[in-house]
Amino acid sequence: MTFTNSDVQVSSEGDANLLEIAEAAGLTPQYGCRMGICHQCSCRKTSGTVINRLTGEVSGPGEENVQLCISVPQGPVSVDV
């Protein structure tokens, strides 16, 4: 897991979402509801694949906007946080 804007790299196993991983790494990304409703935690994923915890949808491997609170990484992922 790489947080590119913060220049932080951490390892993560299990089903923690990107927001939980960022907070465990000492980062303080913006968030609101923590349930995928408000979109305040949206950020740019620059590489890797995540699963949307609400819909089960798997992201593409390239750049796209994701919500930190409902996105679970599947392997190495980089986000602009």
N, C-alpha and C positions, 0 to 999 in steps of 0.2 A: 504494500500500500504506500503510495507516494502522494504527498500533499505538496504540489509543485510551488505554489506561491509562498509557502512557509519553509520550503526546503527541508521537509521532515519525511523520513521513511520509517515505517514500522511494519512488523509482521502481524498478521491477523489470521486466526483460525476460528472455525465455528460459524455461527449465524449472526454475528454482530453487524449492525448497519454502519454505513459510512460515518454518520454523525457520532455514534458511540465510539467508533475507532478513533475519530479525530479528537474527541474529548479525552479519551484515555491517553492520547499522545500529548495532552496538555494544550491543545488548540481550542479556540473559542469561536467556531463558525456561527454565523447568524442562523437562528431557527425560531419557530413560533410554536406550532401545535404539536410537533413530534409525531404526527399521525398521517402526514401526506395530504393534508387538506389545504393549508395556507400557502404553500410553495415558497416560504421565506428562506428555506434552506437550499433552494435550487442553486446549482453551480455547474460548471463545465467539467465533464469527464473527458480527458484528453486521450486516454487509452485504456484498454481492458474491457471486461464484461461484468455487468452487474445484473442482479435479478431484482425486479420490483416486487417487494414483499406483499403489496396489495393485490396486484394483478397477476403475478407469476410470470410476467413478460420478461424475456431476456433481452438485454440491450445488444446493440451491435458493438464490434470491437473498437470502433473509431470514436471521433469526437461527437458529443451530444450533451444536452442539458439533462441532469438527473437531480432528484431530491435526495439529500443526504440521509434523511430520517427513514426512508423506506427502501433504500438501495443497499443490497448485500453483495459484496464483491465475490466474484468467482475467479480466483487466481489473481495475478498482479493487476492492479488498477492505479491509474493516476488521475487526480482531480485538482482543479484550481482552487485550493483552499489555503 
